[in-house]
Amino acid sequence: MAIVVFDWGGTAIKHGVWENGALVKTNAIKTPASWPAMKTLLLTLFQQYQQDFTPEGISVSAPGNVDPDAGIIGGLSAIPYIHRFAIVDELTSLFGLPVHIENDANAAGIAEATLGAGKGKPRVLFVIVGSGIGGAIVENKRLQRGCHKYAGEFGLMTLDGENTFSELGTAVAMAKRYNQKVSAAVAFSGAEVFALAQQGDNIAQQEVDRFYRWMATGLLNLQVCYDPDVIIIGGGISANRAIFEGIRQHLHARVREKNLQEFMPDIGLCQYGSDANLVGAAVNFEQRTQR
């Protein structure tokens, strides 16, 4: 089975083909400025793939509050023109083939839970850390959506009585706190704050420690709530092994503080990296086709 897969982002559209359990012919192109331009681009890419493959369907990873059963994307995202209309119906008419769609964080979680770092584990939490925090809950290879389809929105948890996990536990939030403290004329990025901490900057070290502590607190809360077999970390910070090890060490220290050693979480790094959304889109198509 060949499936053409797309990952829609605010700046780029990633695309490729899933065939015989492998992702091939991947590339990326700038995100169009309108829905008509998007449809033209998607059809052009699809027709190019038809020269080498015989696609049986199309699967999309998209931002926003995706309702795959209704074929509609609610909420808000960096692509404003994809929301609140029968988008799957339009794409099905465009391609003349079955189309399935899933939220991008959910797609990445499906990929990691079924084929990646969580393969073989019945209960998997996927936590994606970027400018905010999101994720997915996957049990026995099936995504859990919840009553309002917000399951996995871990970043909305309040951690200090006022601020959320997303507002406290990301490198973006860490850099914002650092810049406020030093009154920087030019804002430092999260990566730069980590580097300054290694160079001995005391304020940077304080903020890096705070980042790790909030990250450990959020992950421990998830472990207590769900008791998964593994928590997989994805997103931008997953590309830095040292940061991942820092998260692991602080999480284990937090567990020991609470005398919960028998409850020690197992955390892992995402396997598919930037391809996770495309792989998850393909797996989602296969799962929904097999229903």
Secondary structure, 3 states (H helix, E strand, C coil): CEEEEEEECCCEEEEEEEECCEEEEEEEEECCCCHHHHHHHHHHHHHHHHCCCCEEEEEEEECCEEECCCCEEECCCCCHHHCCCCHHHHHHHHHCCCEEEEEHHHHHHHHHHHCCCCCCCCEEEEEEECCCEEEEEEECCEECCCCCCCCCCHHHCECCCCCEHHHHCCHHHHHHHHHHHHCCCCCCCHHHHHHHHHCCCHHHHHHHHHHHHHHHHHHHHHHHHHCCCEEEEEEHHHHCHHHHHHHHHHHHHHHHHCCCHHHCCCEEECCCHHHHHHHHHHHHHHHHHCC
